[in-house]
Amino acid sequence: MLKIYHFAKEEAALRQQINRTVSFDPETARTVDDILLRIRTEGDSAVLDFTERFQGVRLSDMKVSADEIAQAYREAETEFIGILEEAFRNITEFHRHEAERSFFYERQGGVILGQRVTPMERALLYVPGGKAAYPSSVLMNAAPARVAGVREIFMTTPCDASGKVSPHILAAAKVAGIESVYKLGGAQAIAAFAFGTESLPKVDIITGPGNKYVALAKKQVFGHVSIDSIAGPSEVVVIADGEADPEFIVMDMFAQAEHDPDASAVLITPSETLATAVQEIAGRLVGTMLRGEVIASALAANGAIVVVDSLSEACRVSDMIAPEHLELHVSNPWEILPDLHHAGAIFMGPWSCETVGDYFAGPNHTLPTNGTARFFSPLSVRDFVKHTSIISWSKDELRHSGAKIARFADQEGLQAHAEAVRARLRKL
């Protein structure tokens, strides 16, 4: 199930095993293109048609009523509501530290320059549904949007064949203060809010993970709206030294692998003894897991144990992967942190398991996947704001610098640009 690779001898084979790219098969692309085109041209009727086709229900109302949300909250276990509320406080507190401020500064000659930070007006939070419900995704998407000051926050999640949405998701929406919740999922939901329909608003940004149809739809509508990133299957890399607990490592690898047969879990260690122990324990325990078949499939297809010469080399291999989640099961994780450059989130030490970050710690669990941690960042307040440059040029400063500016425009062959400045200089 989990194969051991020796990096110095088997680098090429390892790269092939753990290769992660953002790509979509032609059939998926054709389906998504058809959905986008029909919804853009037909609006609500197409949304309802695709919802019936893919979710198995002809909706009479696409929106979840306020009574349904209130009922879900009222009927949820008190303990669970308390956990949701505490988690949302933690997540909100973290994101408040990300908030940016506008700035202005004055230069000589009466020039004032600056940047104004303003929230987007409308956001759609996509929350996966179907086989599993993820109330944690509600909290993780809602907190940065609310901290940013987004005026209208909409949420959508797939309903079941009876037209019902998971009560746990609705309870989380109530905790997060989200009132506008829709029963739509898949590429049709992304298209509807990207383009707008007769009854669904066009938004400014769409965030949240989903299946391959959702991911490709987000990619295709980028430009009509902003998006957070293109999410792929979940992944974890664990860097561990010889003192690490192999059972902790196995369970953390299982925690990622149980998401999806396409999920990835990789251990990197300089300890041959640890590598063998993890391999043995994983083989022994996988059959005890409720989602054991999914875990075994994911680890066989995308899992690996990598034996390296040193922790320094382990860091280089991890950077090569650029994982969504990176756990450091080493005696001094802060010591190797400067050597790690590419990861969505880093979990320091054996007690900081990835599950803590998924639900409770505060940093966002919507993270870059498929190696995109090289250039993408976790979902944050910054995704929900935009920056506007402010330029206040004075008469005196244009008198001083206008000729240089016009000459610059001349160099680019843009006569009207240059003359726009010279017209003002003539007035001076």
C-alpha positions in Angstrom: 0.0 0.0 0.0 2.7 2.5 1.0 5.9 2.1 -0.9 9.3 3.2 0.6 11.5 5.2 -1.8 15.2 6.1 -1.3 15.4 9.6 -2.7 19.1 9.4 -3.7 18.4 6.3 -5.8 14.8 6.6 -6.8 14.1 10.3 -7.4 12.6 9.8 -10.9 10.2 7.0 -9.7 9.2 9.1 -6.7 8.5 12.2 -8.9 6.2 10.1 -11.1 4.4 8.7 -8.0 3.7 12.1 -6.4 3.2 14.2 -9.5 0.3 16.6 -8.9 -0.9 18.9 -11.7 -4.0 21.0 -12.3 -5.6 19.4 -15.4 -9.0 18.4 -16.5 -10.1 15.7 -18.9 -11.9 16.6 -22.2 -15.2 15.2 -21.1 -15.3 17.3 -17.9 -14.3 20.4 -20.0 -17.1 19.8 -22.5 -19.7 19.3 -19.7 -18.6 22.5 -17.9 -18.5 24.5 -21.1 -22.1 23.4 -21.9 -23.3 24.4 -18.4 -21.7 27.8 -18.6 -23.1 28.6 -22.0 -26.6 27.5 -21.2 -26.8 29.3 -17.9 -25.3 32.5 -19.4 -28.0 32.5 -22.1 -31.0 30.8 -20.4 -30.6 31.9 -16.8 -32.9 30.4 -14.1 -34.4 27.7 -16.4 -31.0 26.3 -17.1 -30.0 26.4 -13.4 -33.2 24.4 -12.5 -32.6 21.9 -15.4 -29.0 21.2 -14.4 -30.0 21.0 -10.7 -32.6 18.4 -11.6 -30.1 16.5 -13.7 -27.3 16.4 -11.2 -29.0 16.8 -7.8 -32.1 14.8 -8.6 -34.7 17.4 -7.7 -36.8 20.0 -9.5 -36.6 23.0 -7.1 -39.6 25.2 -6.6 -37.4 27.7 -4.6 -33.6 27.8 -5.0 -33.1 29.6 -1.7 -33.1 28.1 1.8 -35.8 29.8 3.9 -35.0 31.7 7.1 -37.3 29.2 8.9 -35.2 26.2 7.7 -32.0 27.9 8.9 -33.5 28.7 12.3 -34.9 25.2 12.7 -31.5 23.6 11.9 -29.8 25.8 14.5 -32.5 25.2 17.1 -32.4 21.4 16.6 -28.6 21.0 16.6 -26.9 19.6 19.7 -26.1 22.4 22.1 -22.5 21.1 22.4 -22.0 21.2 18.7 -23.3 24.7 18.4 -20.9 25.7 21.2 -18.0 24.1 19.3 -19.0 25.9 16.1 -19.2 29.3 17.9 -15.8 28.8 19.6 -14.2 27.8 16.3 -15.7 30.8 14.5 -14.3 33.1 17.2 -10.9 31.6 16.7 -11.0 31.8 12.9 -12.3 35.4 13.1 -9.6 36.5 15.5 -6.9 35.1 13.3 -8.3 36.9 10.2 -8.6 40.2 12.0 -4.8 40.2 12.1 -4.8 40.1 8.3 -6.9 43.2 7.8 -5.2 45.9 5.7 -5.5 49.7 6.1 -5.5 52.3 3.5 -2.4 54.5 3.4 -1.5 58.0 2.2 1.8 59.9 2.2 2.8 63.4 1.0 5.8 64.2 -1.1 7.4 67.5 -1.9 5.5 69.9 -4.2 2.1 69.2 -2.7 1.8 65.7 -4.1 -0.3 63.2 -2.2 -0.1 59.5 -3.1 -1.8 56.5 -1.5 -3.8 53.3 -1.7 -7.4 52.8 -0.6 -8.5 49.4 0.6 -12.2 48.7 0.1 -14.2 45.5 0.4 -15.9 43.7 -2.5 -19.6 44.3 -2.5 -20.8 40.7 -3.1 -19.2 37.4 -2.4 -20.4 33.8 -3.0 -19.1 31.2 -0.6 -19.3 27.7 -2.1 -19.6 24.9 0.4 -19.3 21.3 -0.8 -22.1 18.9 -0.1 -23.5 15.7 -1.5 -21.8 12.6 0.0 -20.4 14.6 3.0 -21.3 17.9 4.7 -18.6 20.3 5.7 -19.8 23.0 8.2 -16.1 23.9 8.8 -16.0 25.2 5.2 -18.8 27.6 6.1 -16.8 29.1 8.9 -13.6 29.2 7.0 -15.1 31.1 4.0 -17.4 33.4 6.1 -14.9 34.7 8.6 -12.5 36.5 6.2 -15.4 37.8 4.1 -17.0 39.3 7.2 -13.7 40.7 8.6 -13.1 42.3 5.2 -16.5 44.0 5.3 -18.2 42.4 2.3 -21.6 44.0 2.1 -23.6 41.0 0.8 -22.5 37.5 1.5 -24.2 34.6 -0.3 -23.6 30.9 0.3 -24.6 27.9 -1.8 -24.3 24.2 -1.2 -25.9 21.2 -3.0 -29.2 19.9 -1.7 -30.2 16.2 -1.6 -32.9 14.6 -3.8 -35.6 15.9 -1.5 -34.4 19.5 -1.8 -33.0 19.6 1.7 -29.6 21.0 2.7 -27.5 19.5 5.5 -28.7 20.9 8.9 -25.1 21.0 10.1 -24.2 23.4 7.2 -27.3 25.5 8.0 -26.4 25.6 11.7 -22.9 26.8 10.8 -24.4 29.4 8.5 -26.5 30.7 11.4 -23.4 30.9 13.6 -21.5 32.8 10.9 -24.3 35.2 10.3 -25.0 34.1 6.7 -28.7 34.6 5.9 -28.7 34.1 2.1 -28.2 30.4 1.5 -29.0 28.6 -1.8 -29.5 24.9 -2.6 -27.4 24.8 -5.7 -24.2 22.9 -6.3 -21.8 22.0 -9.1 -20.7 24.0 -12.1 -24.2 25.3 -12.5 -24.0 27.2 -9.2 -20.7 28.7 -10.1 -22.0 29.9 -13.5 -25.2 31.3 -12.0 -23.5 33.6 -9.5 -20.7 34.5 -11.9 -23.0 35.7 -14.6 -26.2 36.4 -12.6 -29.7 35.2 -13.6 -33.2 36.5 -13.2 -33.3 35.6 -9.5 -29.6 35.0 -8.6 -27.2 38.0 -8.2 -23.9 38.4 -10.0 -21.2 38.4 -7.4 -17.7 39.9 -7.4 -15.8 36.9 -6.0 -16.4 33.1 -5.6 -14.5 31.2 -3.0 -14.5 27.6 -1.6 -13.5 24.2 -2.8 -15.5 21.6 -4.8 -15.3 18.7 -7.1 -13.6 18.8 -10.5 -16.6 20.4 -12.2 -16.7 23.2 -9.6 -12.9 23.7 -9.9 -13.0 23.9 -13.7 -16.1 26.2 -13.7 -14.2 28.6 -11.3 -11.3 28.6 -13.6 -13.5 29.3 -16.6 -15.4 32.2 -15.0 -12.3 33.9 -13.7 -12.3 37.4 -15.2 -16.1 37.7 -15.0 -15.5 37.4 -11.2 -12.5 36.9 -8.9 -11.8 33.5 -7.4 -9.7 32.3 -4.5 -7.8 29.4 -6.2 -8.5 26.2 -8.2 -8.7 23.5 -5.5 -7.6 20.0 -6.1 -7.6 16.8 -3.9 -6.3 17.2 -0.4 -2.6 16.5 0.4 -0.2 16.3 3.3 3.6 15.9 3.6 5.0 14.9 7.0 8.7 15.5 7.7 9.8 13.4 10.7 13.0 12.5 12.5 13.8 9.2 14.2 12.2 10.3 17.5 8.7 10.8 15.9 5.7 8.7 16.9 4.9 6.4 13.9 1.2 6.0 15.0 0.7 9.8 14.9 2.2 9.9 11.5 0.0 7.0 10.2 -3.2 8.6 11.5 -2.3 12.0 10.0 -1.6 10.4 6.6 -4.9 8.5 6.9 -6.7 11.8 7.8 -5.8 13.2 4.3 -6.2 9.9 2.4 -9.8 9.4 3.7 -11.0 12.5 1.8 -10.7 11.1 -1.7 -9.0 8.3 -3.7 -7.0 11.1 -5.4 -5.7 12.5 -2.1 -2.0 12.4 -1.4 0.0 11.6 1.8 3.8 11.5 1.9 6.2 10.9 4.7 9.8 12.2 4.4 12.3 11.0 6.9 16.1 10.3 7.4 15.2 7.3 9.6 14.9 4.0 7.9 13.5 2.5 11.1 10.7 5.0 11.2 9.9 4.5 7.6 9.6 0.7 8.1 7.4 1.2 11.3 5.0 3.6 9.5 4.7 1.2 6.6 3.9 -1.7 8.9 1.4 0.2 11.1 -0.4 1.6 8.1 -0.8 -1.8 6.6 -2.1 -3.1 9.9 -4.5 -0.3 10.7 -6.1 0.6 7.4 -8.6 -2.2 7.6 -9.9 -0.8 10.9 -10.9 2.6 9.3 -14.5 3.3 8.3 -13.2 4.7 5.0 -10.4 2.1 4.7 -10.9 1.3 1.0 -10.7 5.0 0.1 -7.5 5.4 2.3 -5.9 2.3 0.8 -6.7 3.5 -2.8 -5.3 7.0 -2.1 -2.1 5.8 -0.5 -1.4 3.2 -3.2 -2.0 5.7 -6.0 -0.5 8.9 -4.5 1.2 8.0 -1.2 4.8 7.4 -0.5 7.4 7.1 2.2 10.7 8.9 1.2 14.0 8.1 3.0 16.4 11.0 2.7 20.0 11.6 4.0 19.1 14.5 6.3 16.4 16.8 7.5 17.9 19.4 5.2 17.3 17.2 2.2 13.8 16.5 3.6 13.1 20.2 3.3 14.3 20.3 -0.3 12.0 17.3 -1.2 9.0 19.0 0.6 9.6 22.2 -1.4 9.7 20.2 -4.6 6.2 18.9 -3.7 4.9 22.3 -2.4 2.2 20.6 -0.3 -1.2 21.9 0.9 -0.4 20.8 4.4 3.0 20.2 5.9 3.5 18.6 9.3 6.9 18.8 11.1 7.3 15.8 13.5 10.8 16.8 14.5 12.4 17.6 17.8 12.9 21.3 16.9 10.5 22.3 14.1 11.4 26.0 14.4 15.0 25.2 13.5 14.1 23.9 10.1 11.3 26.3 9.4 13.6 28.8 7.6 14.5 26.0 5.1 10.9 25.5 4.0 9.5 27.9 1.4 6.5 26.3 -0.3 3.5 25.0 1.7 -0.1 26.1 2.2 0.1 25.6 6.0 2.8 24.3 8.3 2.0 22.4 11.5 4.8 22.7 14.1 5.5 19.6 16.2 3.6 16.4 16.9 0.7 18.0 18.8 -0.2 20.3 15.9 -2.0 17.7 13.8 -3.6 18.9 10.6 -7.0 18.2 12.1 -6.5 21.1 14.5 -6.1 23.5 11.6 -9.0 22.0 9.7 -11.5 22.9 12.4 -10.4 25.0 15.3 -7.0 26.8 15.4 -7.9 29.9 13.3 -5.8 30.0 10.1 -7.8 29.2 7.1 -8.1 25.6 5.9 -8.8 26.6 2.3 -5.3 26.1 1.0 -3.5 25.8 -2.3 -3.1 22.3 -3.7 -1.4 20.5 -6.6 1.9 22.3 -6.0 0.3 25.7 -6.4 1.6 26.7 -2.9 4.6 28.0 -4.9 2.5 31.0 -5.9 -1.0 30.8 -4.2 -1.8 31.6 -0.6 -4.5 30.4 1.8 -7.9 32.1 1.7 -7.7 35.3 3.6 -9.2 38.8 4.1 -7.0 40.0 1.2 -9.1 37.9 -1.2 -12.2 39.9 -0.3 -10.8 43.4 -0.7 -9.4 45.4 -3.6 -6.8 48.1 -3.7 -7.3 51.5 -5.5 -4.4 53.8 -6.1 -4.8 57.4 -5.2 -2.9 60.1 -7.1 -3.1 63.8 -6.3 -0.6 65.7 -8.4 -0.1 69.4 -7.8 0.3 72.3 -10.3 3.8 73.0 -9.0 4.9 69.4 -9.3 3.5 69.2 -12.9 5.5 72.3 -13.7 8.6 70.6 -12.3 8.2 67.1 -13.8 5.8 67.5 -16.7 8.5 67.7 -19.4 10.1 64.5 -18.2 6.7 62.7 -18.2 5.9 64.0 -21.7 9.3 62.8 -22.9 8.6 59.4 -21.5 5.4 59.2 -23.4 7.2 60.3 -26.6 9.6 57.4 -26.2 6.7 55.0 -26.3 5.2 56.7 -29.3 2.0 57.8 -27.5 1.5 61.3 -28.8 -1.8 62.0 -27.0 -0.3 61.0 -23.7 2.5 63.5 -24.1 0.2 66.2 -25.4 -2.1 65.8 -22.4 0.8 66.9 -20.2 2.0 69.6 -22.6 -1.4 71.2 -22.8 -1.3 71.7 -19.1 2.3 73.0 -19.2 1.3 75.6 -21.8 -1.4 76.9 -19.3 1.4 77.2 -16.7 
